[in-house]
Amino acid sequence: MPFIDLEAALSLSRGEVMELYRQHINPGLAGMLSLLDFDKIYERAQGVEVWDREGNRYLDFLGAYGALNLGHHAPEVWEYINKVRARPNLLHASLNPLAAALAHNLARVTPGDLDRVFFCNSGTEAVEGALKLARAATGRPRFVYCHNSFHGKPLGALSVTGREKYQKPFQPLLPGCQAIPYDDLEALERELSRRDVAAFIVEPIQGEGGVIVPREGYLKGARELCTHYGSLMIMDEVQTGLGRTGYLFACQHEGVVPDILCLAKSLGGGVMPLGAYVARTEIWDKAYGSQDKALLHTSTFGGNTLALAAGLAALKVTLEKDLPSRARRMGEKFLEGLKRLQEKYPLIKEARGRGLLLGLEFQEPSGEWLDRLTRGNIKSLYREYFASLVAGELLNRYGIITAYTLNNPNVIRLEPPLVVEEGEIQHVLVALEEILKGGGLWGIALQGAKRIISSLFKKK
């Protein structure tokens, strides 16, 4: 194949895209997406809606894992980006007025006395920066994190991400990182009482862990323990922040002010990669508060002009449209509908979440005879792939884009843009009910098997 320019890239067939992925990107991922017909080519998107090359319309209830709070191509974000297109995007021998403005705005809306901002490009970079800041500010070597957590996949963030599947191939990881159960204050105190912990990093809701909401008082109790033992509290709001859970920040549900708050995803308005952490002045100054320390942690593309313009627009729209309140109202209606399905269909183990970060967990198959018949394979296959089969049915029969949570593949995440309409939520509820009443476990598995077999022989 000759060199591919933009026009040629836009015209690539589905089969050509698949082959290029297999040759040059990730053949395993390409094969996995192809099996369930997730390798469609989408050509247009606006708000919650997406259209494929054949003109079929889909509803995006995945929302780029929380990066699309404003929906696809929010016009306000593009308006701000277009206004700064003539400005230098990367010019480090200067101070950027957009960085100053967005940092000021974030300091105004984040909880408590959080007011020093570092800009980067992603959530995992925000976590990396927060971990470094905590060590530099406290002089302590250790970190405590939670089982089933997800903070990113680079080496530092991976060291505090609570799933062995992602950690094991890259060991040894960062030393001094200890995992504890989520929502367990006694376990946290045992670690913090050693007084050598730089920070406890925690998600206010575990997104990739399966949308796990802790008991009331957990975050407040963790805050008190960190203060008592001199450890910092890092709140990872990369997925939950900026309105997703019904509050501007999920930690506000319990009135908790962390020492460092990590943000990204929707901070870039669904258009630009933009991350940040916001810290208390006292902590920042201990780590970087002199001229000889000012460049200890930097980022080439962090805080570029286009991304900052998107961030200014995203925060403005989120507040002016009161998207946190909208997420709370829509999320309550959505969760009520999911719980009604749970009452009717035993296949659903639990519907849970807060705001428009919701998860639907499925029951595992019961019966020793079934496990013996399949030599123990049915439970492991079900645990890893059943939610994918449901997602495949939602996509290919009903035009609804979803996916499972990374640390619990038996949970379907429902994370639409915060601009979603009630009728669109109702469409998802109807689709789920039709799938569930259409044969239960074996009906869904059979439909999934048919689709997989079909995909193996389809003409590209």
C-alpha positions in Angstrom: 0.0 0.0 0.0 1.4 3.5 -0.9 1.8 6.3 1.6 -1.6 7.2 3.0 -2.7 10.9 3.2 -5.7 12.3 4.9 -8.1 11.8 2.0 -7.0 8.3 1.5 -7.3 7.5 5.2 -10.9 8.8 5.3 -11.7 6.4 2.4 -10.2 3.3 3.9 -12.5 0.3 3.9 -13.4 -1.5 7.1 -11.2 -4.4 6.0 -8.3 -2.2 5.2 -8.5 -0.5 8.6 -8.6 -3.9 10.3 -5.6 -5.1 8.3 -3.5 -2.0 9.1 -4.4 -2.4 12.8 -3.2 -6.0 12.7 0.0 -5.0 11.0 1.0 -1.8 12.8 -1.1 -1.2 15.9 -2.6 -4.0 18.1 -3.7 -7.2 16.4 -5.2 -8.6 19.6 -7.4 -5.5 20.1 -8.5 -5.5 16.5 -9.5 -9.1 16.6 -11.4 -8.7 19.8 -13.4 -5.7 18.5 -14.1 -7.5 15.2 -15.6 -10.6 16.9 -18.5 -8.6 18.3 -18.8 -6.2 15.4 -17.3 -3.4 17.4 -15.0 -2.5 14.4 -17.5 -0.2 12.7 -16.3 3.0 11.1 -18.0 6.0 12.5 -18.0 9.2 10.4 -20.1 11.8 12.3 -21.0 12.6 15.9 -22.9 15.3 17.7 -24.1 15.4 21.3 -25.1 11.9 22.3 -25.5 10.7 18.7 -23.0 9.0 16.4 -23.4 7.8 12.8 -21.5 5.1 11.0 -20.5 5.0 7.3 -23.7 3.4 6.3 -25.7 6.2 7.9 -26.9 4.1 10.9 -27.5 6.2 14.1 -26.2 5.2 17.5 -26.5 6.5 21.0 -23.2 6.9 22.8 -23.7 5.6 26.4 -20.0 5.0 26.9 -19.1 8.6 26.6 -15.3 8.0 26.2 -15.2 6.7 29.8 -16.3 10.0 31.1 -14.5 12.3 28.7 -17.6 13.4 26.9 -19.6 15.2 29.7 -20.6 17.9 27.1 -21.2 15.3 24.4 -19.5 15.0 21.0 -18.3 18.3 19.4 -19.8 20.8 21.9 -20.0 24.0 19.8 -18.9 26.2 22.7 -15.6 24.3 23.0 -14.9 24.6 19.3 -15.8 28.3 19.4 -13.1 28.9 22.1 -10.5 26.8 20.2 -11.1 28.6 17.0 -10.6 32.0 18.7 -7.0 31.1 19.7 -5.9 29.3 16.5 -3.6 32.1 15.5 -1.8 32.2 18.9 1.3 30.2 19.6 0.2 26.8 20.9 3.6 25.8 22.3 5.9 28.5 23.6 7.5 27.7 26.9 9.8 30.7 27.3 6.7 32.7 28.3 3.7 32.7 30.7 0.4 31.7 29.0 -2.6 33.9 29.9 -5.0 31.0 29.3 -3.1 28.8 31.8 -3.4 31.7 34.3 -7.1 32.0 33.7 -8.0 28.3 33.8 -5.9 27.8 37.0 -7.7 30.7 38.6 -11.1 29.3 37.6 -10.3 25.8 38.9 -9.0 27.3 42.2 -12.4 29.0 42.5 -14.5 25.9 42.0 -12.5 23.1 43.6 -13.2 22.2 47.2 -11.6 24.1 50.1 -8.2 25.6 49.8 -7.0 23.8 46.7 -5.4 26.5 44.6 -2.1 25.4 42.9 -2.6 23.8 39.5 -0.3 21.8 37.3 -1.5 21.1 33.7 -0.7 18.0 31.8 -2.3 15.9 29.0 -4.2 13.0 30.7 -5.5 11.5 33.9 -2.6 9.2 34.3 -0.2 12.1 34.0 -2.1 13.9 36.7 -1.8 10.9 38.9 2.0 10.6 38.2 2.4 14.3 39.1 0.4 13.9 42.3 2.4 11.0 43.5 5.7 12.9 42.9 4.3 15.9 44.6 3.3 13.8 47.7 6.7 12.3 48.0 8.5 15.6 47.6 6.3 17.4 50.0 6.3 14.8 52.8 9.7 13.1 52.4 7.9 9.8 53.0 8.4 6.7 50.7 5.2 4.8 50.7 1.8 4.9 49.0 -1.5 3.2 49.9 -4.1 2.4 47.3 -7.2 0.2 47.0 -7.8 -3.2 45.4 -9.9 -2.9 42.3 -8.8 0.7 41.8 -7.7 2.2 38.4 -5.3 5.2 38.2 -3.6 4.5 34.9 -1.1 2.2 33.2 2.3 4.0 33.1 4.7 2.5 35.7 4.0 4.9 38.5 0.2 5.0 38.2 0.2 1.3 37.5 1.9 0.7 40.8 -1.2 2.1 42.6 -3.7 0.5 40.2 -5.4 -2.4 42.0 -5.6 -5.2 39.4 -2.9 -7.9 39.1 -3.7 -8.5 35.4 -2.4 -5.1 34.5 0.5 -5.1 37.1 2.0 -8.6 36.8 3.7 -8.4 33.4 5.6 -5.2 34.4 6.9 -6.2 37.9 8.8 -5.1 39.8 6.8 -1.9 40.0 7.4 1.2 42.1 8.5 0.1 45.6 6.5 1.0 48.7 3.0 0.7 47.3 0.5 -1.2 49.4 -3.0 -2.3 48.4 -5.9 -2.4 50.9 -9.6 -3.2 50.5 -11.7 -0.3 49.3 -14.2 1.1 51.8 -12.2 -0.3 54.8 -11.1 2.3 57.3 -9.5 -0.2 59.6 -7.2 -1.5 56.9 -6.3 2.1 56.0 -5.5 3.0 59.6 -3.2 0.0 59.9 -1.1 1.3 57.1 -1.2 5.0 57.9 -0.3 4.3 61.6 3.2 3.4 60.5 3.7 7.1 59.7 5.7 6.5 56.6 2.9 6.9 54.0 3.3 9.8 51.7 -0.3 9.6 50.4 -3.4 7.5 50.2 -4.8 7.7 46.7 -8.5 6.9 46.2 -11.4 7.2 43.8 -14.6 8.6 45.4 -16.4 6.0 43.2 -14.4 3.1 41.7 -15.3 3.4 38.0 -13.2 0.6 36.4 -13.7 -1.5 39.6 -17.3 -2.0 38.5 -18.9 1.4 39.6 -18.5 0.7 43.3 -19.9 3.4 45.6 -18.5 3.3 49.1 -20.5 3.5 52.3 -21.5 6.9 53.6 -18.7 8.3 55.7 -15.9 6.4 54.1 -14.2 9.3 52.4 -14.7 11.6 55.4 -13.2 8.9 57.7 -10.3 8.5 55.3 -9.7 12.2 55.3 -9.6 12.3 59.1 -7.1 9.4 59.2 -4.8 11.0 56.7 -4.8 14.2 58.7 -4.2 12.4 62.0 -1.2 10.4 60.7 0.3 13.1 58.5 -0.3 11.4 55.1 -1.7 13.3 52.2 -5.0 12.4 50.5 -5.0 12.2 46.7 -8.5 12.2 45.3 -8.6 10.7 41.7 -11.6 12.5 40.1 -10.4 11.9 36.5 -13.6 10.0 35.7 -16.0 11.4 38.4 -15.1 15.1 38.2 -16.8 18.0 36.6 -20.4 17.0 37.2 -20.5 13.3 36.4 -21.9 12.0 39.7 -24.3 14.9 40.4 -21.8 17.1 42.1 -19.1 19.2 40.4 -16.7 16.9 42.3 -17.7 13.6 43.7 -15.8 14.2 47.0 -18.3 17.0 47.7 -21.0 14.4 48.4 -19.3 14.0 51.9 -17.9 17.5 52.1 -14.3 16.2 51.8 -11.3 18.4 50.8 -8.4 16.3 49.6 -4.8 17.6 49.6 -4.4 16.9 45.9 -7.2 16.5 43.3 -6.6 14.8 40.0 -8.7 15.8 36.9 -8.7 15.1 33.2 -11.1 13.5 30.7 -14.0 16.0 30.4 -11.7 18.9 31.4 -10.8 19.0 27.7 -14.4 19.4 26.6 -14.3 16.1 24.8 -12.1 17.6 22.1 -8.6 18.2 23.5 -6.4 16.0 25.8 -6.1 18.0 29.0 -5.4 16.9 32.6 -4.5 18.7 35.8 -3.9 18.2 39.5 -4.9 20.9 42.0 -3.1 21.0 45.3 -2.9 23.0 48.5 -0.4 25.9 48.4 1.5 24.6 51.5 2.1 21.2 49.8 3.1 22.7 46.5 5.5 25.1 48.1 7.3 22.3 50.1 7.9 20.4 46.9 8.5 23.1 44.2 8.3 26.5 46.0 11.7 27.9 45.1 13.4 28.8 41.8 15.8 25.9 42.0 12.9 23.5 42.3 10.5 25.1 39.9 11.4 22.8 37.0 11.5 19.5 38.8 8.2 18.4 37.2 7.2 19.7 33.8 5.3 18.7 30.6 6.1 19.7 27.0 2.5 19.7 25.8 0.8 20.2 29.2 -0.9 23.6 29.2 -0.8 24.2 25.5 -3.0 27.0 24.2 -5.6 24.9 22.3 -6.2 22.5 25.2 -6.5 25.4 27.7 -9.1 27.1 25.5 -11.1 23.9 25.5 -10.7 23.7 29.3 -12.0 27.2 29.8 -15.0 26.5 27.6 -15.7 23.1 29.2 -15.7 24.5 32.8 -17.9 27.5 31.7 -20.5 25.3 30.0 -20.6 22.8 32.9 -21.4 25.6 35.3 -23.7 27.7 33.1 -25.8 24.7 32.2 -25.6 23.3 35.7 -24.7 19.9 34.3 -24.1 18.4 37.8 -27.7 19.0 38.7 -28.8 17.6 35.3 -26.6 14.5 35.9 -28.2 14.0 39.3 -31.8 14.2 38.0 -31.2 12.1 34.9 -29.1 9.6 36.9 -31.9 9.1 39.5 -34.4 8.3 36.8 -32.0 6.0 35.0 -31.0 4.1 38.2 -34.7 3.7 39.1 -35.3 2.1 35.7 -32.3 -0.2 36.1 -33.4 -1.3 39.5 -36.9 -2.1 38.2 -35.2 -4.4 35.7 -33.1 -5.9 38.5 -36.4 -6.8 40.4 -37.8 -8.5 37.3 -34.8 -10.4 35.9 -32.6 -12.6 38.2 -29.8 -12.4 35.7 -29.1 -8.9 37.0 -27.1 -9.0 40.3 -27.1 -5.3 41.0 -27.7 -1.9 39.5 -25.7 0.8 41.2 -23.9 4.1 40.8 -24.4 7.8 41.3 -25.4 10.5 38.8 -24.6 9.4 35.3 -21.9 6.9 36.3 -23.9 3.7 36.5 -23.1 0.0 36.4 -25.2 -3.1 35.7 -23.6 -6.3 37.2 -24.8 -9.7 36.0 -25.1 -12.9 38.1 -22.7 -15.7 37.6 -24.3 -19.0 36.4 -25.1 -21.4 39.3 -25.1 -25.2 39.4 -22.2 -27.6 39.9 -23.4 -29.8 37.1 -22.9 -26.9 34.7 -19.4 -26.3 35.9 -18.5 -30.0 35.7 -20.0 -30.2 32.2 -17.7 -27.4 31.0 -14.7 -28.5 33.1 -14.8 -25.2 35.1 -14.7 -23.0 32.1 -18.3 -21.6 32.2 -17.7 -19.4 35.2 -14.4 -18.0 34.0 -15.8 -17.4 30.5 -19.0 -15.8 31.9 -17.0 -13.6 34.2 -14.7 -12.3 31.5 -17.1 -12.1 28.5 -20.8 -12.1 29.3 -21.0 -8.3 29.7 -19.3 -8.0 26.3 -22.0 -10.2 24.8 -24.7 -7.8 26.3 -22.8 -4.8 24.9 -22.7 -6.5 21.5 -26.4 -7.0 21.5 -27.0 -3.4 22.6 -24.7 -2.1 19.8 -25.8 -4.3 16.9 -29.5 -4.7 17.6 -30.4 -1.4 19.2 -27.6 1.1 18.2 -26.4 1.7 21.8 -22.6 2.0 22.5 -21.5 0.7 25.8 -18.6 -1.4 27.3 -17.7 -3.3 30.4 -15.6 -1.9 33.2 -11.9 -2.8 33.0 -11.4 -4.3 36.5 -14.8 -6.1 36.5 -15.7 -7.3 33.0 -19.0 -8.6 34.3 -20.3 -5.1 34.7 -21.7 -3.0 31.9 -21.0 0.7 32.3 -23.6 3.3 31.4 -21.9 6.6 31.2 -23.6 8.9 28.6 -22.8 12.6 28.1 -24.5 14.8 30.7 -26.6 16.3 28.0 -28.5 13.0 27.4 -32.2 13.3 27.1 -34.8 11.3 29.1 -36.1 9.7 25.9 -32.6 8.4 25.1 -32.4 6.8 28.6 -35.8 5.2 28.1 -34.6 3.7 24.8 -31.7 2.0 26.6 -34.0 0.7 29.3 -36.4 -0.8 26.7 -33.5 -2.4 24.9 -32.1 -3.9 28.0 -35.4 -5.4 28.9 -35.9 -6.9 25.5 -32.5 -8.5 25.7 -33.1 -9.9 29.2 -36.5 -11.4 28.4 -35.3 -12.9 25.2 -33.8 -16.1 26.6 -31.7 -15.1 29.7 -28.2 -16.3 30.0 -28.3 -18.9 27.2 -30.3 -16.7 24.9 -27.7 -13.9 25.1 -24.8 -16.4 24.8 -26.4 -17.9 21.7 -26.9 -14.6 20.1 -23.3 -13.6 20.9 -22.0 -16.9 19.5 -24.0 -16.4 16.3 -22.5 -12.9 15.9 -19.0 -14.1 16.5 -19.4 -16.9 14.0 -20.8 -14.5 11.5 -18.0 -12.0 12.0 -15.4 -14.7 11.3 -16.9 -15.2 7.8 -18.2 -11.8 6.9 -17.0 -10.1 3.7 -15.1 -6.9 4.3 
